[in-house]
């Protein structure tokens, strides 16, 4: 009997080791950036990208920026258009990204001169971004908040956090706010948080708050610099420019496509494989972000993913053959209770709310998301 248990433990250990190995080897989808070696104004570049790809390039994070630079730098351009444009409408955003759902202002923000935010004694105040304050970084790998007691501007604090950790802190709710308040021992100390306000929006209307401005930018020299270039001589940092200037540019191509047709899970798999590549496998937070970008087009409350439950092994897996490492389950949905003789459960994502994953019978008729082939221009 003891030998039997040892065999079970050994098998379990091998399974766990295999899953950890598979998770570490898992490669996520990278954004498709296409460098276009033609000189055009920003509006002309936007039109070209929309006709031939998806839109002028949107950048969500530093990994996107590295990918864009890799696709561009060998062509040796001086400046390259991306899709960021000034609108004149100021909105509050998180440096780390994500929706601004929770606010805790001491007094309501007023004019557009103080475009950054500090926390003091648990409450938020708008503040001039060039004032020197302490700051708190967030480290995504350790899920830790790190307070830095040296005083600096908001932009320098952001640069430090991105270089040494992940970013300035994002305060999502009252629990986060209290946790951060507890870290700051002096109630009279003001610390930068990751909230800032600007009037820049992306051409494709995606809500990316990532900014990568060069020092002193955007400066709106002459009062007419409403578009954005990547400056190759300043390590890819961004510079505002007049939209009527002509430069080469970078387009992006959506990796995913939402199909507004209600099919069962197996019908959706067949459709994607016949017309594109496959149902989407969401094996990283970055791909989950790409999924949320297309969900606003959905006509069903849930949308099929390439996620399936195995009755024989009792685990979830992706149609691309990978085990489920990154997870975004709604509470109570991961433990699928299959009536395997009748129907296997499949995974879908909520098209609204927090876009969490849910377990549903595969016969349900839903919209679905395919990973699509790369266009050849």
C-alpha positions as CSV (number, residue, x, y, z in Angstrom):
1,X,0.0,0.0,0.0
2,X,2.8,2.4,0.9
3,X,4.5,1.7,-2.4
4,X,1.2,2.6,-4.2
5,X,1.0,5.9,-2.3
6,X,4.6,6.6,-3.2
7,X,3.8,6.1,-6.9
8,X,0.8,8.5,-6.7
9,X,3.0,11.1,-5.0
10,X,5.7,10.6,-7.6
11,X,3.2,11.0,-10.4
12,X,1.7,14.1,-8.8
13,X,5.2,15.6,-8.4
14,X,6.0,14.9,-12.1
15,X,2.7,16.5,-13.2
16,X,3.4,19.6,-11.1
17,X,7.0,19.8,-12.5
18,X,5.7,19.4,-16.0
19,X,3.1,22.2,-15.5
20,X,5.7,24.6,-14.0
21,X,8.0,23.9,-17.0
22,X,5.2,24.4,-19.5
23,X,4.2,27.6,-17.8
24,X,7.8,29.0,-17.8
25,X,8.2,28.1,-21.5
26,X,4.8,29.5,-22.5
27,X,5.2,32.3,-25.1
28,X,2.6,35.0,-25.3
29,X,1.4,36.8,-28.4
30,X,3.5,39.9,-29.2
31,X,1.9,43.0,-30.7
32,X,2.4,43.3,-34.4
33,X,4.1,46.5,-35.3
34,X,4.8,47.4,-39.0
35,X,7.3,50.1,-39.8
36,X,6.2,52.0,-43.0
37,X,9.1,53.6,-44.8
38,X,7.1,56.5,-46.3
39,X,7.0,60.1,-45.3
40,X,3.5,61.3,-44.4
41,X,1.7,63.8,-42.2
42,X,0.1,62.3,-39.1
43,X,-3.3,62.3,-40.6
44,X,-2.1,60.7,-43.9
45,X,-0.2,58.0,-41.8
46,X,-3.4,57.4,-39.8
47,X,-5.4,56.9,-43.0
48,X,-2.8,54.5,-44.5
49,X,-2.7,52.4,-41.3
50,X,-6.5,52.2,-41.1
51,X,-6.7,51.1,-44.8
52,X,-3.9,48.5,-44.6
53,X,-3.6,47.4,-41.0
54,X,-5.6,48.4,-37.9
55,X,-4.4,51.9,-36.9
56,X,-1.4,54.0,-36.1
57,X,0.6,52.3,-33.3
58,X,-0.8,52.2,-29.8
59,X,1.7,51.5,-27.0
60,X,0.4,49.9,-23.7
61,X,3.6,49.3,-21.8
62,X,7.4,49.2,-21.9
63,X,7.4,45.7,-23.5
64,X,5.3,47.1,-26.4
65,X,7.8,50.0,-26.7
66,X,10.8,47.6,-26.9
67,X,8.9,45.6,-29.6
68,X,8.2,48.7,-31.6
69,X,11.8,49.8,-31.4
70,X,13.0,46.4,-32.5
71,X,10.8,46.6,-35.6
72,X,12.0,50.2,-36.4
73,X,15.6,50.8,-35.3
74,X,17.3,49.0,-38.3
75,X,15.7,51.5,-40.7
76,X,17.5,54.4,-39.0
77,X,14.7,57.0,-39.1
78,X,15.1,60.2,-37.0
79,X,11.5,60.4,-36.0
80,X,8.5,58.0,-36.3
81,X,4.8,58.8,-35.9
82,X,2.7,56.9,-33.4
83,X,-1.0,57.2,-32.7
84,X,-1.0,59.5,-29.7
85,X,-2.7,62.9,-30.3
86,X,-3.7,65.9,-28.1
87,X,-7.5,66.3,-27.8
88,X,-8.0,69.2,-25.4
89,X,-10.1,67.1,-23.1
90,X,-8.3,66.4,-19.8
91,X,-8.8,63.0,-18.1
92,X,-7.3,61.3,-15.1
93,X,-5.4,58.1,-15.8
94,X,-3.2,55.6,-14.0
95,X,0.5,55.4,-15.0
96,X,0.3,51.6,-14.6
97,X,-2.8,51.5,-16.8
98,X,-6.3,50.2,-16.1
99,X,-9.6,52.1,-15.5
100,X,-10.0,54.9,-13.0
101,X,-12.9,53.5,-11.0
102,X,-12.0,54.7,-7.5
103,X,-11.1,58.3,-6.5
104,X,-10.5,59.6,-3.0
105,X,-10.1,63.4,-3.4
106,X,-9.9,65.6,-0.3
107,X,-11.4,68.4,-2.4
108,X,-12.5,68.0,-6.1
109,X,-9.8,68.8,-8.6
110,X,-10.1,72.2,-10.3
111,X,-8.1,73.7,-13.2
112,X,-5.6,72.0,-15.5
113,X,-2.4,73.4,-14.0
114,X,-1.9,70.7,-11.3
115,X,-2.0,67.5,-13.2
116,X,-0.6,64.9,-10.8
117,X,-1.8,63.5,-7.5
118,X,-0.4,62.9,-4.0
119,X,-1.8,61.0,-1.0
120,X,-1.6,62.7,2.4
121,X,-3.2,61.2,5.5
122,X,-5.2,58.8,3.2
123,X,-6.8,61.5,1.1
124,X,-5.7,62.6,-2.4
125,X,-4.8,66.1,-3.5
126,X,-3.9,67.4,-7.0
127,X,-0.4,68.8,-7.2
128,X,1.9,70.5,-9.6
129,X,3.9,67.6,-11.2
130,X,7.2,69.4,-10.7
131,X,6.9,69.7,-6.9
132,X,9.4,67.4,-5.1
133,X,7.6,64.7,-3.1
134,X,8.3,61.2,-1.7
135,X,6.7,58.4,-3.7
136,X,5.5,54.7,-3.6
137,X,6.3,52.2,-6.3
138,X,4.5,48.9,-7.1
139,X,6.4,45.8,-7.9
140,X,4.3,43.3,-9.9
141,X,6.5,40.3,-9.5
142,X,6.6,40.5,-5.6
143,X,3.1,42.2,-5.4
144,X,4.8,44.7,-3.0
145,X,4.5,48.4,-2.3
146,X,7.8,50.2,-1.9
147,X,8.0,53.6,-0.3
148,X,10.9,55.9,-1.4
149,X,11.6,58.7,1.0
150,X,13.8,60.7,-1.4
151,X,11.8,63.7,-2.8
152,X,11.5,64.1,-6.6
153,X,9.1,65.2,-9.3
154,X,6.3,63.0,-10.4
155,X,8.0,62.2,-13.8
156,X,11.3,61.3,-12.1
157,X,9.4,59.2,-9.6
158,X,7.6,57.4,-12.4
159,X,11.0,56.8,-14.2
160,X,12.5,55.4,-11.0
161,X,9.6,53.0,-10.4
162,X,9.6,51.8,-14.0
163,X,13.4,51.2,-13.9
164,X,13.6,49.4,-10.5
165,X,10.1,48.0,-10.0
166,X,7.0,48.1,-12.2
167,X,5.4,51.6,-11.9
168,X,4.0,54.1,-9.5
169,X,1.1,52.7,-7.4
170,X,-2.3,52.2,-8.8
171,X,-5.0,52.6,-6.1
172,X,-8.0,50.5,-7.3
173,X,-10.3,50.6,-4.2
174,X,-10.7,51.6,-0.6
175,X,-8.8,48.5,0.6
176,X,-5.7,49.5,-1.5
177,X,-6.0,53.0,-0.3
178,X,-6.0,51.9,3.4
179,X,-3.1,49.6,2.8
180,X,-1.0,52.3,1.3
181,X,-2.1,54.8,3.9
182,X,-0.8,52.4,6.6
183,X,2.7,52.3,4.9
184,X,3.0,56.1,5.2
185,X,3.7,56.5,8.9
186,X,3.7,60.3,9.0
187,X,0.2,61.8,8.4
188,X,1.8,65.1,7.3
189,X,3.8,63.5,4.5
190,X,2.6,63.8,0.9
191,X,3.6,61.0,-1.5
192,X,3.2,60.7,-5.2
193,X,0.7,58.1,-6.5
194,X,0.4,57.0,-10.1
195,X,-2.6,59.2,-11.0
196,X,-2.0,61.9,-13.6
197,X,-4.1,64.0,-16.0
198,X,-3.5,64.8,-19.6
199,X,-5.4,65.5,-22.8
200,X,-3.7,62.9,-25.0
201,X,-5.6,60.0,-26.6
202,X,-4.7,57.2,-29.0
203,X,-5.9,57.1,-32.6
204,X,-7.7,53.8,-32.1
205,X,-9.5,55.1,-28.9
206,X,-7.9,52.4,-26.8
207,X,-7.6,53.5,-23.2
208,X,-3.8,53.1,-22.8
209,X,-2.4,55.5,-20.2
210,X,1.2,54.5,-21.0
211,X,3.4,57.6,-21.7
212,X,7.1,57.7,-22.6
213,X,7.9,61.4,-23.0
214,X,11.4,62.7,-23.3
215,X,12.6,65.1,-20.7
216,X,10.9,68.5,-21.1
217,X,8.2,67.0,-23.4
218,X,5.5,67.5,-24.3
219,X,6.3,71.2,-24.6
220,X,3.8,72.3,-27.3
221,X,6.4,74.6,-28.9
222,X,4.7,77.3,-30.9
223,X,1.3,76.2,-29.6
224,X,0.7,73.7,-32.4
225,X,2.5,70.4,-31.4
226,X,-0.5,68.1,-31.1
227,X,0.9,64.8,-32.4
228,X,3.6,62.4,-31.2
229,X,6.8,60.9,-32.6
230,X,9.3,58.4,-31.3
231,X,12.7,60.0,-31.2
232,X,15.4,57.5,-32.2
233,X,18.2,59.7,-30.9
234,X,16.7,59.8,-27.4
235,X,16.3,56.0,-26.9
236,X,12.8,55.9,-28.2
237,X,11.4,58.6,-25.9
238,X,8.4,60.6,-27.2
239,X,8.4,64.1,-28.5
240,X,5.3,66.3,-29.4
241,X,5.4,67.6,-33.0
242,X,3.2,69.6,-35.4
243,X,0.9,67.1,-37.1
244,X,1.6,68.6,-40.5
245,X,5.2,67.6,-40.6
246,X,6.1,64.5,-42.6
247,X,7.8,61.4,-41.1
248,X,7.8,57.7,-41.5
249,X,5.5,55.8,-39.2
250,X,4.5,52.6,-37.4
251,X,1.1,50.8,-37.8
252,X,-0.2,48.1,-35.5
253,X,-2.3,45.2,-36.5
254,X,-4.8,43.7,-34.2
255,X,-3.9,40.1,-33.3
256,X,-7.4,39.2,-32.3
257,X,-10.8,39.5,-33.9
258,X,-14.2,39.3,-32.2
259,X,-16.9,37.4,-34.3
260,X,-20.4,38.8,-33.6
261,X,-22.0,35.5,-34.4
262,X,-23.5,33.2,-31.7
263,X,-22.1,29.7,-32.0
264,X,-21.5,26.8,-29.6
265,X,-17.9,26.3,-28.4
266,X,-17.0,23.5,-30.9
267,X,-18.6,25.5,-33.7
268,X,-16.5,28.5,-32.7
269,X,-13.3,26.4,-32.8
270,X,-14.2,25.2,-36.3
271,X,-15.0,28.7,-37.5
272,X,-11.7,30.1,-36.2
273,X,-9.6,27.3,-37.6
274,X,-11.2,27.6,-41.0
275,X,-11.1,31.4,-41.3
276,X,-8.3,32.5,-39.0
277,X,-5.9,30.6,-36.8
278,X,-7.8,29.3,-33.7
279,X,-9.9,30.4,-30.7
280,X,-7.8,32.7,-28.5
281,X,-5.6,31.2,-25.8
282,X,-5.2,33.8,-23.0
283,X,-1.9,32.7,-21.4
284,X,-0.8,36.1,-20.1
285,X,-2.1,39.3,-18.7
286,X,-1.0,41.1,-21.9
287,X,-3.3,38.8,-24.0
288,X,-6.1,39.4,-21.5
289,X,-5.7,43.1,-22.1
290,X,-5.9,42.5,-25.9
291,X,-9.1,40.5,-25.3
292,X,-10.7,43.4,-23.3
293,X,-9.9,45.7,-26.1
294,X,-12.2,43.8,-28.5
295,X,-14.9,42.9,-26.0
296,X,-16.7,46.3,-26.4
297,X,-17.9,45.1,-29.8
298,X,-19.6,42.0,-28.3
299,X,-23.3,41.4,-28.7
300,X,-23.5,38.6,-26.1
301,X,-23.0,38.9,-22.4
302,X,-20.2,36.2,-22.5
303,X,-17.7,35.5,-25.2
304,X,-16.0,32.1,-25.9
305,X,-12.3,31.7,-25.3
306,X,-10.2,28.7,-26.4
307,X,-10.5,27.2,-22.9
308,X,-11.8,23.7,-22.2
309,X,-12.1,21.4,-19.2
310,X,-10.8,17.8,-19.3
311,X,-13.0,15.3,-17.6
312,X,-10.4,12.6,-17.6
313,X,-7.6,14.6,-16.1
314,X,-9.7,17.2,-14.2
315,X,-7.8,20.3,-15.4
316,X,-8.5,23.3,-17.7
317,X,-6.4,23.6,-20.9
318,X,-6.1,25.9,-23.9
319,X,-6.9,24.8,-27.5
320,X,-3.2,25.6,-28.4
321,X,-2.2,22.7,-26.1
322,X,-1.0,24.8,-23.2
323,X,-2.0,24.3,-19.6
324,X,-3.6,27.2,-17.8
325,X,-0.9,29.2,-16.0
326,X,-2.2,32.8,-16.1
327,X,-5.8,32.8,-14.6
328,X,-8.6,35.4,-14.4
329,X,-11.5,33.3,-13.1
330,X,-14.7,34.8,-11.6
331,X,-15.1,33.3,-8.0
332,X,-16.4,29.7,-8.0
333,X,-15.9,29.1,-11.8
334,X,-12.5,27.4,-11.9
335,X,-13.8,24.2,-10.2
336,X,-15.9,23.0,-13.1
337,X,-18.3,20.3,-12.1
338,X,-18.9,18.4,-15.4
339,X,-21.6,16.0,-16.1
340,X,-19.1,14.3,-18.5
341,X,-21.6,11.9,-19.9
342,X,-23.8,14.8,-21.1
343,X,-21.7,17.8,-21.7
344,X,-18.2,19.2,-21.1
345,X,-17.6,22.7,-19.7
346,X,-15.8,25.4,-21.7
347,X,-14.4,28.8,-20.8
348,X,-15.8,32.2,-21.7
349,X,-15.0,35.8,-20.7
350,X,-17.6,38.4,-19.5
351,X,-18.0,41.0,-22.1
352,X,-18.8,43.7,-19.4
353,X,-17.7,44.4,-15.8
354,X,-14.2,43.1,-14.9
355,X,-14.0,40.7,-17.9
356,X,-13.5,37.7,-15.7
357,X,-13.6,34.1,-17.0
358,X,-16.6,31.9,-16.4
359,X,-17.4,28.2,-16.9
360,X,-20.3,27.3,-19.2
361,X,-21.7,24.3,-21.0
362,X,-20.2,24.2,-24.5
363,X,-23.6,24.1,-26.1
364,X,-24.3,27.7,-25.2
365,X,-24.4,30.0,-28.3
366,X,-22.0,33.0,-27.8
367,X,-19.8,35.5,-29.7
368,X,-16.2,34.4,-29.8
369,X,-12.6,35.7,-30.3
370,X,-10.3,34.3,-32.9
371,X,-6.5,34.8,-33.2
372,X,-6.1,35.9,-36.8
373,X,-3.5,35.5,-39.5
374,X,-1.0,38.2,-40.2
375,X,-1.8,40.3,-43.3
376,X,0.7,40.4,-46.1
377,X,0.8,43.9,-47.6
